[in-house]
Amino acid sequence: MKPRASVSTEKEGTVSDDDQPPTRSASTQSLKISVRNITARPAPYIHRDIDPRFDRSKIRQRPPRESRRVRVFRRAHYPMVTDAEWTDWRWQSRNRIKNLAQLENLLELSADERRAIVDGGSMLPLGITPYYVSLLDPTNPNNALRHTVIPVTGEFLRSPGEADDPLGEDGHSPVPGLVHRYPDRVLFLALDFCTTYCRYCTRSRVVGHGELAPSDARLEAMFDYIRNTPAIRDVLISGGDPLALADDKLDYILGRLREIPHVEFIRIGTKMPAVLPQRITPSLVRVLRKHHPIWMSVHYLHPDECTIEAFNACARLADAGIPIGSQTVLLKGVNDDVETMKELMQRLLLMRVRPYYLYQCDPISGSAHFRTSIQSGLDIIEGLRGHTTGYGVPTYVVDAPGGGGKIPLQPRYVVGRDGDDLILRNYEGNSYRYPDPAGAVATETA
């Protein structure tokens, strides 16, 4: 498959790629600081000063605004950038890292990473906010978060069973940008822009290439379809990242959806609280509160994303009465072990984020280096169930290729049947009998 070139376009309602940094010093290309000025430390130590579990008094009073790792990174690479600029989500978006020269000023790249960026033909463009770069290990290419945002040559390999549109979204799209796969809900792709591009993105065929601009004409066609389809009661606004839209554009979309009588439930899917928590501003929250009930589906992958900045962003949403659920993708070398996943789920609960789904990585083109076996996912669920609170155990799902929808998977807890008794296995591996004389559960359904 011929690699697709990166495309950078300015879209209506988003921050322009072409805007200049507020100050000349904000450009990373002009800095000559060695990446060795930042010393990588083990993740548990890095987060000791930013994980709310380690100082609960800061939660009750006023939590810190910035984690230590981010502060060290700023001093090394953005010394002249003011607090007002750094905490401005528009500044972060305008100054995201988009090319090899910028990235090499911040990280020591491996030969494979450099080759993938130089070839420049991955399905997704390179794009990372300065804040999120500060969370990466600058010298270790095997760092979990680096895997998720920096290209490698594995993206150029297409394995059997992979496809550009593995979920068959295009085949369930009655109008451009709208996916109607389930009877009562639709996926509303507001735009194709993200401030940070995940290398395993299911929609890499369109995201970041300027194919889904939030134009009035395209949005109006989606509103019309929803208005003329009374069965639709649930709209999930996604993209791209809908929180990359300006507040007034998002307000317009939410307002138009609320005008449709049969639309009862609106969700917003976003990774902003993880990659750009500065986006969760008081003005954004005021917009969201206008259109309640609003639910937020956020995307956290690893405990290293659970910074004090992320904690504050989620607290602002939760305090505004917005329920938050996390949809985590299972990724090889990132979070595919029980301890990492347990730590992530427990931290999310402390941030008032309910672990919702654990997704098996979709078989998009060039994703083989990310995908684990199904058994790995089942082992992780079994390692969580009974070993942490049930609120911290997400539902493990496979989004069936071809548009089959989400299929939940569970470890084998029904062992079999003995007469009128059902034989069940608990989290410790012990068997128990449950009287079920009229039951129809058979061994093969376990």
Salt bridges, closest charged atoms under 4 A:
GLU12 OE2 - LYS249 NZ 3.00
ASP17 OD1 - ARG96 NH2 2.02
ASP49 OD2 - ARG68 NE 3.46
ASP51 OD2 - ARG53 NH2 2.90
ASP51 OD2 - ARG347 NE 2.77
ASP55 OD2 - LYS58 NZ 3.85
GLU66 OE2 - ARG74 NH1 2.85
ASP83 OD1 - ARG74 NH2 2.93
ASP88 OD1 - ARG90 NH1 3.80
GLU104 OE2 - ARG114 NE 2.69
GLU108 OE2 - ARG36 NE 3.24
ASP112 OD1 - ARG115 NH1 3.54
GLU113 OE1 - ARG146 NH2 2.61
GLU155 OE2 - ARG199 NE 2.83
GLU162 OE2 - ARG371 NH1 2.86
ASP164 OD1 - ARG158 NH1 3.78
ASP165 OD1 - ARG205 NH2 3.45
GLU169 OE1 - ARG203 NE 3.01
GLU169 OE1 - ARG205 NH2 3.15
ASP170 OD1 - ARG205 NH2 3.17
ASP184 OD1 - ARG185 NE 2.80
ASP184 OD2 - ARG233 NH1 3.64
ASP192 OD1 - LYS11 NZ 3.53
GLU211 OE2 - ARG4 NH1 3.82
ASP216 OD1 - LYS249 NZ 3.17
GLU220 OE2 - ARG256 NH2 2.97
ASP224 OD1 - ARG227 NH1 2.57
ASP234 OD2 - ARG267 NH2 3.08
ASP247 OD1 - ARG279 NH2 2.63
ASP251 OD2 - LYS290 NZ 2.95
ASP251 OD1 - HIS291 NE2 2.64
GLU259 OE1 - ARG256 NE 3.40
GLU264 OE1 - ARG233 NE 2.94
ASP304 OD1 - HIS47 NE2 3.09
ASP304 OD1 - HIS302 ND1 3.76
GLU305 OE2 - LYS271 NZ 2.99
ASP319 OD1 - ARG352 NH2 2.91
GLU339 OE2 - LYS342 NZ 3.97
GLU343 OE2 - ARG347 NH2 2.59
GLU382 OE2 - ARG425 NH1 2.53
ASP399 OD1 - ARG181 NH2 3.44
ASP418 OD2 - ARG433 NH2 2.65
ASP421 OD2 - ARG433 NH1 3.16
ASP436 OD2 - ARG417 NH2 2.96
